[in-house]
Structure formats: structure tokens, C-alpha cells
Amino acid sequence: MTQVHLETLNELGVAQYDDRSKQVKPTDATYPLTRQIRWITTECYTPAEDSSELK
């Protein structure tokens, strides 16, 4: 199975991906991107309705 997203992250400099060893390593851009993703996830999070309350 080909991990296309890993190649894309590598090309963007967000992660370092070695196709031969199949290892992924962080870069200087990884941490800031992680913070941004967490912020977006938190801001856009909408809890699912508790199905037990609907019964």
C-alpha cells in the first residue's frame, strides 16, 4: 500500500519521509503545524449528541 500523504508531507517539508526505510521523522515545521491543527480541531469541534438521551 502506498502512503501518498507521507510523500506529500515530505514535499511540503512538514515531515521527513524515507521511502526506503519507511520511516517518518518530524521537521522544524511539524510542531507549528500540529499546534494549528489542534487549534482548528478545537474551534470546529461539535460534540455528537448523546444517543442515550434520545431514547
QUICOR-V25010 format. One record per residue. N is the residue number from 0. SS is DSSP state (h for helix, s for strand, l for the rest). PHI is phi in degrees with one decimal (none if undefined). OMEGA is omega in whole degrees, 0 to 359 (NA if undefined). Layout:
BEGIN
N_SS_PHI_OMEGA ; N_SS_PHI_OMEGA
END
This chain:
BEGIN
0_l_none_180 ; 1_l_-89.2_179 ; 2_l_-96.6_184 ; 3_h_-64.0_181 ; 4_h_-63.2_179 ; 5_h_-67.6_177 ; 6_h_-64.5_179 ; 7_h_-65.5_178 ; 8_h_-60.9_177 ; 9_h_-64.1_180 ; 10_h_-62.7_180 ; 11_h_-81.7_180 ; 12_l_81.2_181 ; 13_l_-81.6_177 ; 14_s_-146.7_178 ; 15_s_-105.0_183 ; 16_s_-117.4_177 ; 17_s_-105.3_183 ; 18_l_-62.3_181 ; 19_l_-66.2_183 ; 20_l_-89.6_182 ; 21_l_61.6_179 ; 22_s_-103.6_178 ; 23_s_-118.1_179 ; 24_s_-129.9_178 ; 25_s_-71.8_174 ; 26_l_-121.8_177 ; 27_h_-62.7_181 ; 28_h_-88.3_185 ; 29_h_-64.4_184 ; 30_h_-63.0_178 ; 31_h_-60.1_178 ; 32_h_-66.9_178 ; 33_h_-60.7_178 ; 34_h_-61.3_181 ; 35_h_-65.0_179 ; 36_h_-63.4_178 ; 37_h_-62.8_179 ; 38_h_-63.0_180 ; 39_h_-61.6_180 ; 40_h_-60.9_180 ; 41_h_-65.8_181 ; 42_h_-66.6_184 ; 43_h_-96.8_184 ; 44_l_-69.7_174 ; 45_l_-128.2_182 ; 46_l_-62.5_177 ; 47_l_-70.6_178 ; 48_l_-64.4_178 ; 49_l_-70.5_184 ; 50_h_-64.9_180 ; 51_h_-68.9_179 ; 52_h_-76.6_183 ; 53_h_-85.0_184 ; 54_l_-80.9_NA
END
